[in-house]
Amino acid sequence: MKASQVTDPVAFHGEGPFWDASRERLLFVDMLAGVVVSLENGIVARHSIGSVAAVVRARASGGYLLAVERGFVLADVDLGPIDVLPEVFSSRELRMNEGGCDPQGRFYCGSMAYAETPGAGTLYRLDPDLSVHTVLSSVSISNGLQWSADGSRVFYNDSPSGRVDVFDFDGSTAEFRNRRVFAAIPDGGIPDGMAIDSEDGIWVALWGGGQVQHYDAAGHLVGVIELPVTNVTACTFGGTDLSTLYITTSRLQVAEGTQPLAGSLFSAEVGARGVVPFAFAG
């Protein structure tokens, strides 16, 4: 299967697509430009957030939660900041990278080193009371958090590991337990962001691989979506019936003039249906 181009190259480092069901629009980040990009009724708009815009998720009470370079920001319905929370870490050698919410409305986001130093990052949890907790340490490039339909498992990848891992998840305590390999990614790409469908199938974007790979609930590779660019960063289901897979891409580390469509948004009709992402309860 081949993906279709949706927009021109509208991001340098497109990441973190999120279907905003309340507005029926797609949001994603131009991460290193500090911008949230919106696609609504075919119109692309850019919303400046700061030096880094890592993740955007809905708040159950209205508005949005943003992960920025070293922490979190609560934003209004127009993506304007209303409360900048205290920095989670002070090192300017690190930044936030990717995250998502659990079924109970807690938000998780992982950090990484700008230099991609192995083990320099941490996976953090932001609770609805706005307290911050460490979930995993010695992370290299934290990516792709998705919960199974019954909330009993959480899927995660630390990109340089070359695999997607799965944990048992205790919703009452937010504990990640019994880490094991869900799917080992074949050579030819690094697992980046990912989506989950209504049957617990996992869709993994491959940085450097020019693909999104589809794994069934048992971890078997069952499909591939080809893209005309190398650095495929993340994907999410969207559209009114959540049947369109939107895919972000990047111009980062791409030689000038070699991939003119890098940084574009793509989509594919994949014959699966996604689920509404959990909102932050704070």
C-alpha positions in Angstrom: 0.0 0.0 0.0 1.2 3.5 -0.8 0.3 6.6 1.2 -1.2 9.7 -0.5 0.1 13.3 0.0 -2.3 15.5 2.0 -0.3 18.7 2.3 2.8 20.4 0.9 5.9 20.2 3.0 4.5 22.2 5.9 6.9 21.1 8.7 10.6 20.7 9.0 10.3 18.0 11.6 6.7 16.9 11.6 5.7 14.7 14.6 3.0 13.7 17.0 -0.2 13.7 14.9 -3.4 13.9 17.0 -7.0 13.8 15.8 -8.9 16.6 17.6 -12.4 15.1 17.6 -14.0 18.1 19.2 -13.1 20.2 16.2 -12.8 17.5 13.6 -9.3 18.6 12.7 -5.8 17.1 12.7 -3.1 18.6 15.0 0.6 17.8 14.7 3.8 19.4 15.7 6.7 21.0 13.8 8.7 20.0 16.8 12.0 21.8 16.6 10.2 25.0 15.3 8.1 25.1 18.4 4.9 25.1 16.4 1.6 23.1 16.5 0.2 22.7 13.0 -3.5 22.4 12.4 -5.3 21.0 9.4 -9.0 22.0 9.4 -11.3 21.9 6.4 -8.2 21.7 4.2 -6.6 24.8 5.6 -3.2 24.6 7.3 -2.4 27.0 10.2 0.6 27.3 12.4 0.4 28.1 16.2 3.7 29.1 17.8 4.2 27.5 21.2 7.9 28.1 22.1 11.3 26.7 21.3 10.0 23.1 21.1 6.5 21.7 20.7 6.7 18.0 21.4 3.2 16.7 22.1 -0.4 18.0 22.0 -3.3 16.3 23.7 -6.9 17.3 24.6 -7.9 18.1 28.2 -11.1 16.6 29.4 -12.1 20.0 30.9 -11.5 21.7 27.5 -8.4 23.1 25.8 -5.1 21.2 25.5 -2.0 19.9 27.2 1.3 20.6 25.5 4.7 19.1 26.1 7.3 21.7 25.4 11.1 21.6 25.6 11.5 20.9 29.3 8.0 20.6 30.7 4.3 21.1 30.2 1.9 23.9 29.3 -1.9 24.0 29.7 -3.5 25.8 26.7 -6.9 27.1 25.8 -9.1 26.1 23.0 -7.1 28.3 20.6 -3.8 26.7 21.7 -2.8 29.8 23.6 -0.9 29.1 26.9 -2.9 29.7 30.1 -0.6 28.0 32.6 3.1 27.2 32.2 4.0 24.4 34.7 7.4 24.3 36.4 10.2 22.7 34.4 10.5 19.0 34.8 14.3 19.2 34.3 16.8 22.0 33.8 19.4 20.5 31.5 19.5 22.3 28.1 21.1 19.2 26.7 17.7 17.4 26.9 14.2 17.9 25.4 10.8 16.3 25.6 10.0 14.0 22.6 6.8 12.0 22.6 3.9 11.0 24.8 0.3 10.2 25.4 -2.5 9.7 28.0 -3.6 6.5 29.7 -7.3 5.5 30.1 -7.4 7.2 33.6 -6.3 10.5 32.1 -2.7 10.6 33.2 -0.2 12.0 30.7 3.2 10.4 29.9 6.1 12.0 28.0 9.6 10.9 27.4 12.8 13.0 27.2 15.8 12.5 25.0 19.2 14.2 24.6 19.7 16.5 21.6 22.8 14.6 20.9 20.8 11.3 21.2 23.1 10.2 24.0 22.1 6.6 25.0 20.3 6.4 28.3 20.1 10.1 28.9 16.3 10.3 28.8 13.5 9.6 31.2 9.8 8.7 30.8 7.7 11.0 33.0 4.1 10.9 34.2 2.0 14.0 34.7 -0.9 13.3 37.0 -4.2 15.2 37.0 -3.1 17.0 40.2 -0.1 18.3 38.0 2.5 16.3 40.0 5.3 14.7 38.0 6.7 11.2 38.5 9.4 9.1 36.9 8.1 5.9 35.2 11.2 4.7 33.3 14.8 5.9 33.5 17.9 5.3 31.2 15.7 5.9 28.1 17.5 6.9 24.9 14.7 8.2 22.5 11.3 7.7 24.0 8.5 7.1 21.5 5.1 5.7 20.8 2.8 5.2 23.8 -0.5 3.4 23.2 -2.8 1.5 25.5 -4.8 -1.7 24.6 -8.6 -1.5 24.3 -9.1 -3.0 27.8 -6.4 -0.8 29.3 -4.4 -3.8 30.6 -1.3 -3.3 28.3 0.8 -0.4 27.2 2.9 -0.4 24.1 6.2 1.6 24.0 9.4 1.9 22.1 12.8 3.3 22.9 13.7 3.8 19.3 17.4 2.7 19.3 16.3 -0.7 20.7 14.8 -1.5 17.3 11.6 -3.0 18.8 8.2 -2.3 20.2 7.8 -3.4 23.8 4.7 -4.1 25.8 4.1 -3.8 29.5 1.3 -5.0 31.7 -0.4 -1.9 33.0 -2.2 -1.4 36.4 -4.6 1.5 36.0 -5.1 1.9 39.7 -1.4 2.5 40.4 -0.1 3.6 36.9 2.5 0.9 37.2 4.3 -0.5 34.2 5.2 -4.2 34.8 6.6 -7.3 33.0 8.3 -5.6 30.1 8.7 -7.9 27.1 9.2 -7.6 23.3 5.9 -7.2 21.3 7.5 -6.9 17.9 11.1 -6.7 16.7 11.4 -4.3 13.8 13.3 -5.7 10.7 16.4 -4.0 9.6 15.9 -0.9 7.4 14.2 1.5 9.8 14.0 2.7 13.4 10.7 2.5 15.2 9.3 6.0 15.9 5.8 7.1 16.7 2.9 4.7 16.5 -0.9 4.3 16.5 -3.3 1.7 17.7 -6.5 0.5 16.0 -9.7 -0.8 17.5 -8.5 -4.4 17.4 -5.2 -3.6 19.2 -3.2 -3.6 16.0 -0.1 -1.5 16.1 1.0 0.8 13.3 4.7 1.9 13.6 6.4 4.7 11.7 9.9 3.9 10.6 12.5 6.7 10.8 14.9 6.1 8.0 12.7 3.3 6.6 10.2 5.2 4.5 7.3 3.0 5.8 4.6 2.5 8.3 4.4 -1.1 9.4 1.2 -2.8 10.7 1.5 -5.5 13.4 -1.6 -7.4 14.5 -2.5 -7.9 18.2 -0.1 -10.9 18.4 2.9 -8.9 17.1 2.9 -10.3 13.6 3.8 -8.1 10.7 0.7 -8.0 8.5 1.1 -4.9 6.3 3.3 -2.1 5.1 2.5 1.4 3.9 5.2 2.9 1.6 6.0 6.6 1.6 8.1 8.6 -0.9 10.3 10.0 1.9 12.8 8.4 4.2 12.1 9.8 7.6 8.6 8.8 8.6 7.9 10.0 12.1 4.5 9.1 13.5 0.9 8.2 12.6 -2.6 8.5 14.0 -6.2 7.5 13.0 -8.5 10.4 12.2 -11.5 11.5 10.2 -15.1 11.4 11.3 -15.1 7.6 11.5 -11.4 7.3 12.5 -10.7 5.2 9.4 -7.9 7.4 7.9 -4.3 6.9 9.0 -2.5 10.3 9.0 1.3 10.1 8.7 3.9 12.8 9.5 7.3 13.1 8.0 10.5 15.1 8.5 13.2 17.0 6.6 15.6 16.5 9.5 18.9 14.9 8.3 17.7 14.9 4.7 20.1 16.3 2.1 18.8 19.5 0.5 16.9 18.9 -2.7 16.9 15.1 -2.4 13.4 14.5 -1.0 11.1 17.3 -2.1 8.1 15.8 -0.3 9.8 15.4 3.1 7.9 17.4 5.8 4.6 16.7 4.1 1.6 15.1 5.8 0.4 11.9 4.2 -2.6 9.6 4.6 -3.8 6.1 3.8 -7.1 4.3 3.9 -6.0 1.1 5.6 -9.2 -0.9 6.2 -9.0 -0.5 10.0 -10.5 1.9 12.4 -8.8 3.8 15.2 -9.8 4.8 18.7 -10.3 8.2 20.2 -7.1 9.2 22.1 -7.5 9.5 25.9 -7.7 13.0 27.2 -5.7 14.5 30.1 -7.9 14.7 33.2 -6.1 17.6 34.8 
